[in-house]
Structure formats: structure tokens, C-alpha cells
Amino acid sequence: MEATIEERTRNIEAARREAEMGRRAIEAQAWIATGLSQLNDAMRGEQSLSALADNILNHLCRYLDAQVAALFILEHGRLKRVGGFAYTQDAGLPDEFQVGDGLVGQAALNKEIIVLEDIPEGSLRITSGLGNAFPKSLVLLPLLYADELIGVIELGALNLLTIEKRNYLTLA
């Protein structure tokens, strides 16, 4: 009889853990769906390229808790920055890249997302009126349409990106 009670207790605990994992998976899917809907809203309507870039970056930074971002569009074989979020222009960072040059160009060349964590000092800084800090996460997301490169988004965050946030970026 005692073994049966212990066995039932283990089964109940296993069922509880499984239900909790299912609940978390559903919440993650809902969070991603909400973010994609909000991103579509940010891109809706007639907008200049600069306004569109700023709206996309504003949404991504707020939704993913990123503090700095830039959007580069492919024009005549070069990736040119067309928008930014909390992006300091006088930081000595380039406004354009050749495909294959730097991390922006490498993400474009490979057409694959690049995620870096524990970024070395001296790279992109996140700046405010009270000081500055180096990001802990840097994400370079190639923008593809029908498998053709159209640009790259670069995001910097003070925190590491969760799996849910990475999954969102692969679907955005």
C-alpha cells in the first residue's frame, strides 16, 4: 500500500511538471504571436524608409528589452544604415559595410543570425545621459525576402537574450 501512495505521488508530481511545461510553451507561443502582430502594425501604412526603419527598431527594442539598434539596407552591394534606436552617430561606428565585412557584413553574407554574448569592451556602447555601458548581447539579424538579402538589423542589449526572444527574432 505504501509503495502505491509513493508511486501516485510521483505520478502526480510528474503530471504537474508536464502541465507547467505545457503552460509555459503556450505562453511563449502567445508572446511571439503578439510581438509579430505588433511588428506588423509598426510596418503598416505608407512610410518613408527612415520612418519604417525607426518604427521597426523601436518595436524590437521595446519588445525584446534591447537598448540600442541599427538597421542596414542593401544598396548597390553595400549595407547602408537607414535607421537607429538610441544609436550614437558620433561613436565612430561605420554607417555602411561591404557584404562580408565586420559582423554586419558577415550576417549578410551567410544569411544567418549571429548572436554574441559577453561582448568585449570597446565595441558598441549603450549611452545615456547618466553614463554608458557595453552590451551583454549583440544580435545581427539578416533580413531576407524570398531568400534574397535586403538588409541587416543589429541589436544590443544589457541582458542576455532568452530562448523565447531568439525564437521571436527568427520568425520576425
Salt bridges, closest charged atoms under 4 A:
GLU13 OE2 - ARG16 NH2 2.57
GLU13 OE2 - ARG17 NH1 3.65
GLU20 OE2 - ARG23 NH2 2.30
GLU20 OE2 - ARG24 NE 3.18
GLU27 OE2 - ARG23 NH1 2.42
ASP41 OD1 - ARG44 NH1 2.66
GLU75 OE1 - LYS80 NZ 3.81
ASP95 OD1 - ARG81 NH2 2.92
GLU96 OE2 - ARG78 NE 2.35
GLU117 OE2 - ARG166 NH2 2.40
